[in-house]
Every structure is written in C-alpha cells, then in structure tokens.
Amino acid sequence: MNNDIKTWLYDILNAIMEIESFFQDIPREFSIYQADIRTKRAVERNIEIVGEAMNRILKIDNAILISNSRLFVDLRNRIIHGYDSVSDEIVWSVVIKNLPILQTEIELLLTQE
C-alpha cells in the first residue's frame, strides 16, 4: 500500500477516534449534541479531516473499497463551502450510522498492508 494512503487512513481513523472521545462523558443523544456548539464544531472539523483524507486517497487509488466514500467527501465540501447550510441532523446521522462502518473498514485496510 502506498505510504501516503496509509498515512491518510490513519488520519481518518484518528479523526473517528477523536469524535468517539467527545461522547465518553456525555450521552450520545442528538439533542445534547445539537445544544453543544463546541462538540458540534469539533465533530465537523474531524469530518472535514475524514473527507479530505478520503478525497486524497480516491485521487491516488479509486479502487480502494470504502463504503460511502463520496458521502464523506461531499459532507466535507458542504461543511467547508456551504457552512451556512450544514444540517445538524445530517452530520449526526453520519456520526451514528456511517462512522462505525467506516472505522471497521479502515481498520481492516490497515491490517492488509
């Protein structure tokens, strides 16, 4: 595996783990997330990292199989370029539904060196 790709996979994994760490001391509930501006911004920042790393990976090797890779790139673009139209519901949905799957896939890719 290309060393850059490996680095970006680790960046994705670290961003996911950081997002997970935000919910160690608070309940994993949408209403709490939505009311906590710091957590929202920190989650959004880490999703930006995931999306950017994913975009870089896809530019080098679009044959790498990662579910919903375009979803993360598109969400990153929305957060950065359409900051005024970012939906808390969509971000939360991605955190709850897609991040656990992504984490499993990234960990698997990193073991297949």
C-alpha positions as CSV (number, residue, x, y, z in Angstrom):
1,M,0.0,0.0,0.0
2,N,1.2,3.5,-0.9
3,N,2.7,5.2,2.2
4,D,0.6,8.4,1.6
5,I,-2.6,6.3,1.5
6,K,-1.6,4.5,4.7
7,T,-1.0,7.9,6.4
8,W,-4.4,9.2,5.3
9,L,-6.1,6.0,6.5
10,Y,-4.5,6.6,9.9
11,D,-5.7,10.3,9.7
12,I,-9.2,9.0,9.1
13,L,-9.0,6.5,12.0
14,N,-7.6,9.2,14.4
15,A,-10.4,11.6,13.4
16,I,-13.0,8.9,14.1
17,M,-11.5,8.1,17.4
18,E,-11.4,11.7,18.4
19,I,-15.1,12.1,17.5
20,E,-15.9,9.0,19.6
21,S,-13.9,10.5,22.5
22,F,-16.3,13.5,22.6
23,F,-19.1,11.2,23.7
24,Q,-17.3,9.5,26.6
25,D,-18.6,11.9,29.2
26,I,-21.9,12.9,27.7
27,P,-24.9,10.8,26.5
28,R,-24.9,10.0,22.8
29,E,-28.1,11.9,22.1
30,F,-28.9,14.2,19.3
31,S,-30.5,16.9,21.5
32,I,-27.4,17.1,23.6
33,Y,-25.1,17.2,20.5
34,Q,-27.2,19.9,18.9
35,A,-27.1,22.1,22.0
36,D,-23.3,21.8,22.4
37,I,-21.7,24.2,19.9
38,R,-18.2,23.1,20.8
39,T,-18.8,19.5,20.2
40,K,-20.7,20.2,17.0
41,R,-17.7,22.2,15.7
42,A,-15.2,19.6,16.8
43,V,-17.2,16.9,15.1
44,E,-17.5,18.9,12.0
45,R,-13.7,19.6,12.0
46,N,-13.0,15.9,12.2
47,I,-15.4,15.1,9.5
48,E,-13.6,17.7,7.3
49,I,-10.4,15.7,8.0
50,V,-12.0,12.4,7.1
51,G,-13.4,13.9,3.9
52,E,-10.2,15.5,2.8
53,A,-8.1,12.3,3.6
54,M,-10.7,10.3,1.7
55,N,-10.6,12.6,-1.3
56,R,-6.8,12.3,-1.4
57,I,-7.0,8.5,-1.2
58,L,-9.5,8.4,-4.1
59,K,-7.4,10.6,-6.3
60,I,-4.5,8.2,-6.0
61,D,-6.4,4.9,-5.9
62,N,-10.1,4.9,-6.6
63,A,-10.2,1.1,-6.5
64,I,-9.9,1.1,-2.7
65,L,-13.2,-0.1,-1.4
66,I,-14.6,2.2,1.3
67,S,-18.3,2.4,1.8
68,N,-19.8,5.8,1.3
69,S,-16.5,7.4,0.5
70,R,-18.2,10.1,-1.6
71,L,-20.6,10.8,1.3
72,F,-17.7,11.9,3.4
73,V,-16.0,13.9,0.7
74,D,-19.4,15.6,-0.1
75,L,-20.1,16.3,3.5
76,R,-16.6,17.8,4.0
77,N,-17.3,20.1,1.0
78,R,-20.6,21.1,2.4
79,I,-19.1,21.9,5.8
80,I,-16.3,24.0,4.3
81,H,-18.1,25.7,1.4
82,G,-21.7,25.7,2.5
83,Y,-21.1,26.3,6.1
84,D,-24.4,28.2,6.4
85,S,-26.4,25.3,5.2
86,V,-24.9,22.4,7.3
87,S,-27.6,20.3,8.8
88,D,-27.1,19.1,12.3
89,E,-29.4,16.2,11.5
90,I,-27.2,15.0,8.6
91,V,-23.9,15.3,10.5
92,W,-25.4,13.4,13.4
93,S,-26.8,10.7,11.1
94,V,-23.3,10.2,9.6
95,V,-21.7,10.1,13.0
96,I,-24.2,7.4,14.2
97,K,-24.7,5.4,11.1
98,N,-21.6,5.7,8.9
99,L,-18.7,6.3,11.2
100,P,-18.8,2.9,12.9
101,I,-18.8,1.2,9.5
102,L,-16.0,3.4,8.2
103,Q,-13.9,2.7,11.3
104,T,-14.2,-1.1,10.7
105,E,-13.3,-0.7,7.1
106,I,-10.3,1.5,7.8
107,E,-9.0,-0.9,10.5
108,L,-9.3,-3.8,8.0
109,L,-7.5,-1.9,5.3
110,L,-4.7,-1.1,7.7
111,T,-4.3,-4.7,8.6
112,Q,-4.0,-5.7,4.9
113,E,-0.7,-3.8,4.4
